[in-house]
């Protein structure tokens, strides 16, 4: 099955995967794995994410206020090409700012009027300021096609409980959260098992 399919077509398979396979994050996690300086390098090359594909999230030591509650989660993402490849380059995305370079011919990062780093991607600003714990889950190779849909369900579960998507996610939730009360209950269960502060702290 192509990953370009719609979530509503594979929702039962996804929820079944959450029930039987994705019942917890991997035991290992990464706490502030990148240096917060100009080089922004991975701190410990010997402790790197696995090469397998999967799902991950960034959880801050500070909880942020949402309409229905508080959460430290500020980004939920997917790693179709592998967690190591995705994560070890993730926070270097605009570190030197390619956007300034294209527009103004500058290669270095720029600063806003408060002298804070003004990143193009919001999750970089959160990581720069708050201690961050990165949780991840390896997804079975034969279920790799589900990865974008599992990510979408997690974002939808967050929205269902918090009334908002994680601050740095630009898309979501899926419309299925409004079409079926039973689905909403399943999303709340996913949140409680995988996204609640009690689970992640």
N, CA and C atoms as a LAMMPS dump frame, in Angstrom:
ITEM: TIMESTEP
0
ITEM: NUMBER OF ATOMS
603
ITEM: BOX BOUNDS ff ff ff
-5.0000000000000000e+02 5.0000000000000000e+02
-5.0000000000000000e+02 5.0000000000000000e+02
-5.0000000000000000e+02 5.0000000000000000e+02
ITEM: ATOMS id mol type element x y z
1 1 1 N 0.839 -1.2 0
2 1 2 C 0 0 0
3 1 3 C 0.874 1.249 0
4 2 1 N 0.514 2.206 -0.793
5 2 2 C 1.31 3.425 -0.902
6 2 3 C 1.072 4.331 0.29
7 3 1 N 2.114 4.992 0.731
8 3 2 C 1.966 5.93 1.843
9 3 3 C 1.189 7.165 1.433
10 4 1 N 0.91 7.309 0.122
11 4 2 C 0.155 8.454 -0.347
12 4 3 C -1.339 8.269 -0.119
13 5 1 N -1.746 7.062 0.334
14 5 2 C -3.142 6.818 0.611
15 5 3 C -3.631 7.69 1.749
16 6 1 N -4.94 7.76 1.919
17 6 2 C -5.517 8.599 2.96
18 6 3 C -5.602 7.844 4.276
19 7 1 N -5.442 8.584 5.359
20 7 2 C -5.484 7.982 6.68
21 7 3 C -6.796 7.26 6.93
22 8 1 N -7.88 7.833 6.469
23 8 2 C -9.184 7.228 6.74
24 8 3 C -9.28 5.818 6.169
25 9 1 N -8.488 5.532 5.124
26 9 2 C -8.511 4.205 4.503
27 9 3 C -7.712 3.173 5.297
28 10 1 N -6.785 3.634 6.138
29 10 2 C -5.934 2.7 6.897
30 10 3 C -6.051 2.932 8.406
31 11 1 N -7.044 3.691 8.819
32 11 2 C -7.16 4.05 10.232
33 11 3 C -7.272 2.824 11.131
34 12 1 N -8.03 1.804 10.699
35 12 2 C -8.188 0.611 11.529
36 12 3 C -6.857 -0.123 11.683
37 13 1 N -6.092 -0.193 10.6
38 13 2 C -4.767 -0.817 10.651
39 13 3 C -3.844 -0.034 11.574
40 14 1 N -3.941 1.29 11.513
41 14 2 C -3.098 2.145 12.36
42 14 3 C -3.443 1.967 13.838
43 15 1 N -4.727 2.011 14.157
44 15 2 C -5.115 1.866 15.56
45 15 3 C -4.768 0.47 16.081
46 16 1 N -4.855 -0.519 15.212
47 16 2 C -4.462 -1.872 15.588
48 16 3 C -2.96 -1.917 15.883
49 17 1 N -2.177 -1.16 15.09
50 17 2 C -0.73 -1.102 15.304
51 17 3 C -0.416 -0.437 16.644
52 18 1 N -1.176 0.619 16.979
53 18 2 C -0.991 1.268 18.273
54 18 3 C -1.352 0.319 19.418
55 19 1 N -2.369 -0.489 19.211
56 19 2 C -2.805 -1.42 20.259
57 19 3 C -1.797 -2.546 20.503
58 20 1 N -1.18 -3.039 19.426
59 20 2 C -0.364 -4.251 19.531
60 20 3 C 1.139 -4.008 19.455
61 21 1 N 1.56 -2.968 18.755
62 21 2 C 2.991 -2.764 18.501
63 21 3 C 3.546 -1.462 19.068
64 22 1 N 2.822 -0.382 18.865
65 22 2 C 3.283 0.939 19.317
66 22 3 C 2.614 1.234 20.652
67 23 1 N 3.039 0.524 21.672
68 23 2 C 2.409 0.679 22.983
69 23 3 C 3.268 1.523 23.931
70 24 1 N 4.476 1.821 23.504
71 24 2 C 5.373 2.666 24.304
72 24 3 C 6.51 3.142 23.411
73 25 1 N 7.203 4.198 23.851
74 25 2 C 8.399 4.662 23.162
75 25 3 C 9.556 3.735 23.511
76 26 1 N 10.613 3.764 22.717
77 26 2 C 11.79 2.966 23.032
78 26 3 C 12.333 3.408 24.391
79 27 1 N 12.967 2.498 25.116
80 27 2 C 13.453 2.805 26.463
81 27 3 C 14.506 3.903 26.454
82 28 1 N 15.321 3.927 25.402
83 28 2 C 16.358 4.941 25.302
84 28 3 C 15.746 6.248 24.812
85 29 1 N 16.337 7.362 25.195
86 29 2 C 15.92 8.669 24.676
87 29 3 C 17.154 9.566 24.66
88 30 1 N 17.027 10.738 24.061
89 30 2 C 18.15 11.656 23.948
90 30 3 C 17.786 12.976 24.621
91 31 1 N 18.632 13.429 25.543
92 31 2 C 18.393 14.694 26.236
93 31 3 C 19.379 15.732 25.717
94 32 1 N 18.868 16.768 25.096
95 32 2 C 19.701 17.824 24.495
96 32 3 C 20.89 17.228 23.731
97 33 1 N 20.663 16.412 22.707
98 33 2 C 21.771 15.721 22.036
99 33 3 C 22.658 16.612 21.176
100 34 1 N 22.172 17.812 20.806
101 34 2 C 22.992 18.718 20.011
102 34 3 C 23.593 19.808 20.895
103 35 1 N 24.823 20.196 20.582
104 35 2 C 25.413 21.358 21.246
105 35 3 C 24.605 22.599 20.873
106 36 1 N 24.446 23.503 21.816
107 36 2 C 23.699 24.729 21.534
108 36 3 C 24.682 25.866 21.307
109 37 1 N 25.507 25.693 20.295
110 37 2 C 26.49 26.715 19.961
111 37 3 C 26.564 26.852 18.444
112 38 1 N 27.565 27.533 17.956
113 38 2 C 27.659 27.782 16.522
114 38 3 C 27.804 26.504 15.698
115 39 1 N 28.54 25.522 16.237
116 39 2 C 28.743 24.288 15.476
117 39 3 C 27.514 23.392 15.502
118 40 1 N 26.794 23.412 16.609
119 40 2 C 25.551 22.664 16.744
120 40 3 C 25.734 21.192 16.393
121 41 1 N 26.793 20.603 16.895
122 41 2 C 27.118 19.225 16.571
123 41 3 C 26.45 18.249 17.54
124 42 1 N 26.273 17.018 17.067
125 42 2 C 25.759 15.95 17.915
126 42 3 C 26.791 15.689 19.012
127 43 1 N 26.386 15.685 20.27
128 43 2 C 27.324 15.631 21.39
129 43 3 C 28.099 14.322 21.469
130 44 1 N 27.392 13.218 21.316
131 44 2 C 28.016 11.911 21.528
132 44 3 C 27.8 11.027 20.307
133 45 1 N 28.794 10.953 19.442
134 45 2 C 28.673 10.179 18.211
135 45 3 C 28.472 8.688 18.494
136 46 1 N 28.93 8.237 19.663
137 46 2 C 28.794 6.823 19.993
138 46 3 C 27.363 6.466 20.394
139 47 1 N 26.61 7.477 20.779
140 47 2 C 25.207 7.256 21.127
141 47 3 C 24.346 7.989 20.106
142 48 1 N 24.026 7.299 19.053
143 48 2 C 23.248 7.914 17.972
144 48 3 C 21.944 7.159 17.775
145 49 1 N 20.962 7.777 17.134
146 49 2 C 19.686 7.094 16.905
147 49 3 C 19.88 5.884 15.993
148 50 1 N 18.987 4.917 16.054
149 50 2 C 19.079 3.756 15.162
150 50 3 C 18.805 4.162 13.718
151 51 1 N 19.301 3.368 12.786
152 51 2 C 19.107 3.679 11.37
153 51 3 C 17.71 3.32 10.875
154 52 1 N 16.977 2.559 11.637
155 52 2 C 15.632 2.112 11.236
156 52 3 C 14.664 3.295 11.124
157 53 1 N 13.643 3.167 10.286
158 53 2 C 12.62 4.214 10.191
159 53 3 C 11.763 4.259 11.447
160 54 1 N 11.122 5.405 11.674
161 54 2 C 10.292 5.493 12.863
162 54 3 C 9.606 6.829 13.048
163 55 1 N 9.138 7.042 14.268
164 55 2 C 8.435 8.249 14.691
165 55 3 C 9.188 8.831 15.88
166 56 1 N 9.169 10.156 16.038
167 56 2 C 9.848 10.775 17.177
168 56 3 C 9.088 12.016 17.631
169 57 1 N 9.422 12.487 18.813
170 57 2 C 8.852 13.751 19.286
171 57 3 C 9.883 14.484 20.124
172 58 1 N 9.714 15.81 20.193
173 58 2 C 10.547 16.672 21.036
174 58 3 C 9.695 17.106 22.229
175 59 1 N 10.187 16.813 23.429
176 59 2 C 9.449 17.158 24.645
177 59 3 C 10.303 18.055 25.535
178 60 1 N 9.81 19.245 25.829
179 60 2 C 10.544 20.224 26.631
180 60 3 C 10.374 19.963 28.12
181 61 1 N 11.336 20.464 28.913
182 61 2 C 11.183 20.38 30.359
183 61 3 C 10.191 21.425 30.863
184 62 1 N 9.738 22.3 29.98
185 62 2 C 8.712 23.292 30.317
186 62 3 C 7.407 22.916 29.626
187 63 1 N 6.316 22.981 30.346
188 63 2 C 5.016 22.695 29.754
189 63 3 C 4.394 23.986 29.23
190 64 1 N 3.793 23.893 28.044
191 64 2 C 3.184 25.05 27.4
192 64 3 C 1.659 24.963 27.503
193 65 1 N 1.036 26.123 27.677
194 65 2 C -0.404 26.182 27.868
195 65 3 C -1.146 26.024 26.537
196 66 1 N -2.151 25.16 26.521
197 66 2 C -3.05 24.974 25.384
198 66 3 C -4.479 25.161 25.879
199 67 1 N -5.455 25.244 24.989
200 67 2 C -6.832 25.478 25.436
201 67 3 C -7.339 24.49 26.49
202 68 1 N -6.951 23.208 26.385
203 68 2 C -7.506 22.198 27.289
204 68 3 C -6.487 21.612 28.26
205 69 1 N -5.298 22.15 28.302
206 69 2 C -4.302 21.606 29.209
207 69 3 C -2.894 22.066 28.877
208 70 1 N -1.904 21.463 29.521
209 70 2 C -0.505 21.812 29.304
210 70 3 C 0.279 20.591 28.826
211 71 1 N 1.303 20.854 28.02
212 71 2 C 2.164 19.778 27.526
213 71 3 C 3.531 20.344 27.182
214 72 1 N 4.563 19.527 27.371
215 72 2 C 5.907 19.931 26.983
216 72 3 C 6.237 19.586 25.542
217 73 1 N 5.368 18.825 24.878
218 73 2 C 5.627 18.424 23.494
219 73 3 C 5.544 19.639 22.579
220 74 1 N 6.576 19.858 21.782
221 74 2 C 6.503 20.965 20.832
222 74 3 C 6.707 20.527 19.381
223 75 1 N 6.99 19.247 19.171
224 75 2 C 7.099 18.771 17.787
225 75 3 C 6.937 17.254 17.733
226 76 1 N 6.164 16.776 16.78
227 76 2 C 6.027 15.345 16.487
228 76 3 C 6.426 15.153 15.032
229 77 1 N 7.325 14.218 14.766
230 77 2 C 7.808 14.045 13.394
231 77 3 C 7.954 12.592 12.994
232 78 1 N 8.247 12.382 11.72
233 78 2 C 8.426 11.045 11.159
234 78 3 C 9.798 10.951 10.499
235 79 1 N 10.29 9.738 10.429
236 79 2 C 11.6 9.501 9.829
237 79 3 C 11.493 8.316 8.877
238 80 1 N 10.923 8.564 7.708
239 80 2 C 10.77 7.498 6.712
240 80 3 C 12.12 6.951 6.267
241 81 1 N 13.105 7.837 6.161
242 81 2 C 14.423 7.455 5.654
243 81 3 C 15.335 6.903 6.745
244 82 1 N 14.858 6.868 7.973
245 82 2 C 15.65 6.365 9.089
246 82 3 C 15.828 7.408 10.172
247 83 1 N 15.746 6.983 11.418
248 83 2 C 15.838 7.909 12.546
249 83 3 C 17.199 8.587 12.631
250 84 1 N 18.258 7.832 12.397
251 84 2 C 19.598 8.415 12.485
252 84 3 C 19.785 9.517 11.445
253 85 1 N 19.43 9.233 10.211
254 85 2 C 19.599 10.209 9.137
255 85 3 C 18.747 11.443 9.394
256 86 1 N 17.534 11.22 9.849
257 86 2 C 16.607 12.33 10.065
258 86 3 C 16.99 13.171 11.284
259 87 1 N 17.222 12.503 12.408
260 87 2 C 17.446 13.247 13.639
261 87 3 C 18.813 13.918 13.708
262 88 1 N 19.854 13.249 13.259
263 88 2 C 21.186 13.834 13.411
264 88 3 C 21.37 15.068 12.537
265 89 1 N 20.501 15.265 11.561
266 89 2 C 20.566 16.478 10.751
267 89 3 C 19.418 17.426 10.985
268 90 1 N 18.461 16.995 11.82
269 90 2 C 17.211 17.749 11.956
270 90 3 C 17.415 19.182 12.441
271 91 1 N 18.194 19.359 13.497
272 91 2 C 18.326 20.697 14.056
273 91 3 C 19.379 21.548 13.367
274 92 1 N 19.993 20.995 12.33
275 92 2 C 20.937 21.802 11.55
276 92 3 C 20.242 22.414 10.335
277 93 1 N 18.947 22.265 10.284
278 93 2 C 18.184 22.589 9.082
279 93 3 C 18.43 23.997 8.545
280 94 1 N 18.539 24.973 9.42
281 94 2 C 18.8 26.323 8.9
282 94 3 C 19.962 26.966 9.638
283 95 1 N 20.894 26.139 10.055
284 95 2 C 21.94 26.651 10.954
285 95 3 C 23.151 27.225 10.32
286 96 1 N 23.625 27.128 9.009
287 96 2 C 23.54 28.522 8.683
288 96 3 C 22.264 28.769 7.861
289 97 1 N 21.702 29.941 8.001
290 97 2 C 20.414 30.205 7.382
291 97 3 C 20.531 30.263 5.864
292 98 1 N 19.946 29.295 5.211
293 98 2 C 19.925 29.281 3.752
294 98 3 C 18.976 30.36 3.235
295 99 1 N 18.035 30.752 4.064
296 99 2 C 17.005 31.696 3.629
297 99 3 C 17.586 33.101 3.52
298 100 1 N 18.409 33.48 4.483
299 100 2 C 19.12 34.756 4.369
300 100 3 C 20.058 34.726 3.172
301 101 1 N 20.734 33.593 3.002
302 101 2 C 21.712 33.492 1.921
303 101 3 C 21.09 33.695 0.557
304 102 1 N 19.929 33.13 0.359
305 102 2 C 19.274 33.246 -0.941
306 102 3 C 18.779 34.674 -1.2
307 103 1 N 18.329 35.315 -0.137
308 103 2 C 17.726 36.634 -0.324
309 103 3 C 18.746 37.76 -0.258
310 104 1 N 19.692 37.643 0.668
311 104 2 C 20.611 38.753 0.906
312 104 3 C 22.069 38.432 0.611
313 105 1 N 22.346 37.182 0.275
314 105 2 C 23.716 36.814 -0.008
315 105 3 C 24.554 36.576 1.225
316 106 1 N 23.932 36.515 2.392
317 106 2 C 24.66 36.257 3.634
318 106 3 C 24.625 34.769 3.946
319 107 1 N 25.665 34.277 4.578
320 107 2 C 25.747 32.861 4.918
321 107 3 C 25.591 32.61 6.422
322 108 1 N 25.709 33.659 7.22
323 108 2 C 25.618 33.459 8.66
324 108 3 C 24.185 33.657 9.145
325 109 1 N 23.919 33.187 10.36
326 109 2 C 22.597 33.364 10.938
327 109 3 C 22.386 34.825 11.335
328 110 1 N 21.144 35.191 11.442
329 110 2 C 20.859 36.561 11.848
330 110 3 C 20.156 36.552 13.199
331 111 1 N 20.098 37.705 13.831
332 111 2 C 19.512 37.814 15.158
333 111 3 C 18.39 38.849 15.13
334 112 1 N 17.369 38.607 15.958
335 112 2 C 16.288 39.593 15.993
336 112 3 C 16.61 40.684 17.015
337 113 1 N 15.676 41.568 17.241
338 113 2 C 15.968 42.734 18.073
339 113 3 C 16.212 42.369 19.538
340 114 1 N 15.804 41.17 19.943
341 114 2 C 16.062 40.728 21.32
342 114 3 C 17.366 39.943 21.442
343 115 1 N 18.108 39.892 20.366
344 115 2 C 19.384 39.183 20.306
345 115 3 C 19.225 37.677 20.492
346 116 1 N 18.046 37.175 20.199
347 116 2 C 17.821 35.736 20.211
348 116 3 C 18.029 35.193 18.809
349 117 1 N 18.363 33.92 18.714
350 117 2 C 18.51 33.327 17.391
351 117 3 C 17.14 33.257 16.732
352 118 1 N 17.05 33.776 15.54
353 118 2 C 15.761 33.826 14.852
354 118 3 C 15.739 32.762 13.762
355 119 1 N 15.38 31.547 14.136
356 119 2 C 15.387 30.44 13.19
357 119 3 C 14.149 30.451 12.309
358 120 1 N 14.295 29.903 11.123
359 120 2 C 13.159 29.779 10.211
360 120 3 C 12.179 28.724 10.732
361 121 1 N 12.718 27.617 11.266
362 121 2 C 11.856 26.549 11.77
363 121 3 C 11.625 26.744 13.268
364 122 1 N 10.358 26.828 13.706
365 122 2 C 10.076 27.109 15.115
366 122 3 C 10.683 26.108 16.097
367 123 1 N 10.755 24.819 15.72
368 123 2 C 11.268 23.842 16.682
369 123 3 C 12.717 24.146 17.063
370 124 1 N 13.459 24.827 16.18
371 124 2 C 14.839 25.202 16.488
372 124 3 C 14.89 26.237 17.61
373 125 1 N 13.945 27.162 17.598
374 125 2 C 13.901 28.169 18.656
375 125 3 C 13.574 27.527 20.001
376 126 1 N 12.654 26.562 19.995
377 126 2 C 12.323 25.854 21.235
378 126 3 C 13.539 25.083 21.746
379 127 1 N 14.209 24.369 20.848
380 127 2 C 15.364 23.574 21.268
381 127 3 C 16.479 24.471 21.807
382 128 1 N 16.638 25.628 21.207
383 128 2 C 17.696 26.554 21.619
384 128 3 C 17.51 26.989 23.071
385 129 1 N 16.27 27.127 23.493
386 129 2 C 15.972 27.727 24.791
387 129 3 C 15.683 26.693 25.886
388 130 1 N 14.959 25.615 25.538
389 130 2 C 14.498 24.68 26.559
390 130 3 C 15.243 23.344 26.496
391 131 1 N 15.475 22.77 27.671
392 131 2 C 16.016 21.409 27.685
393 131 3 C 15 20.494 27.006
394 132 1 N 15.493 19.643 26.119
395 132 2 C 14.601 18.819 25.306
396 132 3 C 14.959 17.34 25.421
397 133 1 N 13.929 16.54 25.583
398 133 2 C 14.081 15.095 25.587
399 133 3 C 13.443 14.565 24.294
400 134 1 N 14.209 13.802 23.513
401 134 2 C 13.703 13.255 22.258
402 134 3 C 13.354 11.781 22.455
403 135 1 N 12.082 11.477 22.315
404 135 2 C 11.608 10.099 22.369
405 135 3 C 11.403 9.598 20.94
406 136 1 N 11.622 8.316 20.726
407 136 2 C 11.428 7.772 19.381
408 136 3 C 10.887 6.35 19.445
409 137 1 N 10.322 5.913 18.339
410 137 2 C 9.806 4.554 18.217
411 137 3 C 10.192 3.994 16.855
412 138 1 N 10.843 2.851 16.857
413 138 2 C 11.166 2.162 15.606
414 138 3 C 9.906 1.498 15.069
415 139 1 N 9.647 1.68 13.787
416 139 2 C 8.479 1.076 13.146
417 139 3 C 8.926 -0.113 12.3
418 140 1 N 8.223 -1.215 12.428
419 140 2 C 8.559 -2.426 11.683
420 140 3 C 8.646 -2.134 10.187
421 141 1 N 9.639 -2.747 9.526
422 141 2 C 9.873 -2.483 8.102
423 141 3 C 8.649 -2.784 7.238
424 142 1 N 7.926 -3.841 7.569
425 142 2 C 6.762 -4.192 6.761
426 142 3 C 5.583 -3.25 6.998
427 143 1 N 5.722 -2.363 7.99
428 143 2 C 4.677 -1.374 8.274
429 143 3 C 5.164 0.054 7.987
430 144 1 N 6.267 0.154 7.27
431 144 2 C 6.847 1.472 6.991
432 144 3 C 5.847 2.388 6.284
433 145 1 N 4.992 1.814 5.475
434 145 2 C 4.005 2.635 4.746
435 145 3 C 3.035 3.347 5.69
436 146 1 N 2.958 2.875 6.947
437 146 2 C 2.053 3.489 7.915
438 146 3 C 2.641 4.719 8.599
439 147 1 N 3.948 4.922 8.467
440 147 2 C 4.622 5.974 9.251
441 147 3 C 3.959 7.352 9.13
442 148 1 N 3.674 7.85 7.916
443 148 2 C 3.029 9.17 7.849
444 148 3 C 1.668 9.184 8.532
445 149 1 N 0.959 8.07 8.479
446 149 2 C -0.369 7.987 9.094
447 149 3 C -0.278 7.882 10.615
448 150 1 N 0.722 7.176 11.11
449 150 2 C 0.922 7.099 12.555
450 150 3 C 1.275 8.473 13.117
451 151 1 N 2.11 9.204 12.387
452 151 2 C 2.437 10.575 12.79
453 151 3 C 1.171 11.431 12.823
454 152 1 N 0.355 11.273 11.813
455 152 2 C -0.879 12.061 11.72
456 152 3 C -1.829 11.731 12.874
457 153 1 N -1.888 10.478 13.253
458 153 2 C -2.736 10.08 14.379
459 153 3 C -2.214 10.674 15.68
460 154 1 N -0.902 10.67 15.869
461 154 2 C -0.341 11.259 17.083
462 154 3 C -0.647 12.745 17.177
463 155 1 N -0.503 13.458 16.06
464 155 2 C -0.826 14.886 16.053
465 155 3 C -2.311 15.093 16.314
466 156 1 N -3.14 14.243 15.733
467 156 2 C -4.585 14.328 15.945
468 156 3 C -4.952 13.995 17.391
469 157 1 N -4.238 13.036 17.983
470 157 2 C -4.48 12.69 19.39
471 157 3 C -4.122 13.869 20.29
472 158 1 N -3.006 14.524 19.969
473 158 2 C -2.596 15.71 20.728
474 158 3 C -3.659 16.79 20.624
475 159 1 N -4.139 17.025 19.408
476 159 2 C -5.164 18.058 19.182
477 159 3 C -6.443 17.73 19.95
478 160 1 N -6.827 16.462 19.949
479 160 2 C -8.056 16.045 20.623
480 160 3 C -8.007 16.339 22.112
481 161 1 N -6.85 16.133 22.738
482 161 2 C -6.722 16.358 24.179
483 161 3 C -6.372 17.793 24.544
484 162 1 N -5.58 18.465 23.7
485 162 2 C -5.077 19.795 24.04
486 162 3 C -5.834 20.935 23.349
487 163 1 N -6.58 20.613 22.278
488 163 2 C -7.281 21.664 21.544
489 163 3 C -6.385 22.446 20.615
490 164 1 N -5.205 21.9 20.316
491 164 2 C -4.231 22.573 19.468
492 164 3 C -3.216 21.535 19.018
493 165 1 N -2.523 21.796 17.899
494 165 2 C -1.424 20.912 17.51
495 165 3 C -0.164 21.311 18.294
496 166 1 N 0.855 20.452 18.34
497 166 2 C 2.109 20.863 18.972
498 166 3 C 2.606 22.164 18.34
499 167 1 N 3.157 23.079 19.119
500 167 2 C 3.476 24.427 18.639
501 167 3 C 4.288 24.505 17.354
502 168 1 N 5.183 23.536 17.114
503 168 2 C 6.05 23.615 15.938
504 168 3 C 5.584 22.759 14.764
505 169 1 N 4.478 22.053 14.923
506 169 2 C 3.909 21.311 13.789
507 169 3 C 3.046 22.24 12.961
508 170 1 N 3.263 22.233 11.657
509 170 2 C 2.557 23.17 10.78
510 170 3 C 1.282 22.596 10.184
511 171 1 N 1.119 21.276 10.265
512 171 2 C -0.07 20.646 9.703
513 171 3 C -0.732 19.751 10.738
514 172 1 N -1.994 19.408 10.46
515 172 2 C -2.758 18.559 11.356
516 172 3 C -3.749 19.398 12.15
517 173 1 N -4.741 18.743 12.745
518 173 2 C -4.965 17.302 12.776
519 173 3 C -5.723 16.815 11.545
520 174 1 N -5.928 15.499 11.472
521 174 2 C -6.733 14.929 10.399
522 174 3 C -8.205 15.148 10.699
523 175 1 N -8.999 15.323 9.663
524 175 2 C -10.425 15.608 9.84
525 175 3 C -11.192 14.466 10.501
526 176 1 N -10.593 13.268 10.555
527 176 2 C -11.319 12.144 11.132
528 176 3 C -11.656 12.359 12.605
529 177 1 N -10.967 13.308 13.265
530 177 2 C -11.244 13.516 14.683
531 177 3 C -12.638 14.097 14.91
532 178 1 N -13.242 14.642 13.868
533 178 2 C -14.565 15.247 14.032
534 178 3 C -15.7 14.378 13.49
535 179 1 N -15.383 13.247 12.879
536 179 2 C -16.437 12.505 12.171
537 179 3 C -16.973 11.306 12.933
538 180 1 N -16.328 10.943 14.025
539 180 2 C -16.748 9.724 14.714
540 180 3 C -16.335 9.806 16.184
541 181 1 N -17.31 9.721 17.083
542 181 2 C -17.027 9.79 18.513
543 181 3 C -16.114 8.651 18.95
544 182 1 N -16.282 7.475 18.377
545 182 2 C -15.458 6.328 18.747
546 182 3 C -13.992 6.58 18.388
547 183 1 N -13.774 7.25 17.253
548 183 2 C -12.398 7.578 16.852
549 183 3 C -11.798 8.571 17.834
550 184 1 N -12.589 9.534 18.277
551 184 2 C -12.105 10.508 19.252
552 184 3 C -11.666 9.809 20.533
553 185 1 N -12.419 8.809 20.947
554 185 2 C -12.064 8.064 22.15
555 185 3 C -10.765 7.298 21.944
556 186 1 N -10.57 6.737 20.749
557 186 2 C -9.329 6.028 20.444
558 186 3 C -8.142 6.99 20.451
559 187 1 N -8.349 8.195 19.934
560 187 2 C -7.283 9.192 19.918
561 187 3 C -6.897 9.603 21.343
562 188 1 N -7.893 9.727 22.21
563 188 2 C -7.607 10.062 23.608
564 188 3 C -6.795 8.955 24.268
565 189 1 N -7.099 7.721 23.92
566 189 2 C -6.344 6.592 24.466
567 189 3 C -4.9 6.63 23.993
568 190 1 N -4.701 6.952 22.709
569 190 2 C -3.342 7.075 22.167
570 190 3 C -2.59 8.168 22.909
571 191 1 N -3.252 9.287 23.152
572 191 2 C -2.608 10.381 23.892
573 191 3 C -2.192 9.912 25.282
574 192 1 N -3.111 9.29 25.996
575 192 2 C -2.826 8.883 27.371
576 192 3 C -1.674 7.881 27.44
577 193 1 N -1.562 6.997 26.443
578 193 2 C -0.534 5.959 26.444
579 193 3 C 0.832 6.456 25.993
580 194 1 N 0.846 7.488 25.106
581 194 2 C 2.11 7.87 24.461
582 194 3 C 2.503 9.332 24.594
583 195 1 N 1.543 10.216 24.866
584 195 2 C 1.84 11.645 24.806
585 195 3 C 1.631 12.392 26.118
586 196 1 N 1.072 11.765 27.112
587 196 2 C 0.802 12.477 28.351
588 196 3 C 2.112 12.791 29.084
589 197 1 N 2.077 13.852 29.864
590 197 2 C 3.267 14.264 30.62
591 197 3 C 3.705 13.161 31.581
592 198 1 N 2.742 12.413 32.13
593 198 2 C 3.067 11.33 33.054
594 198 3 C 3.927 10.263 32.38
595 199 1 N 3.684 10.021 31.105
596 199 2 C 4.426 9.013 30.353
597 199 3 C 5.813 9.526 29.95
598 200 1 N 5.893 10.792 29.572
599 200 2 C 7.129 11.327 28.985
600 200 3 C 8.132 11.865 29.994
601 201 1 N 7.692 12.227 31.173
602 201 2 C 8.6 12.803 32.174
603 201 3 C 9.476 11.739 32.81
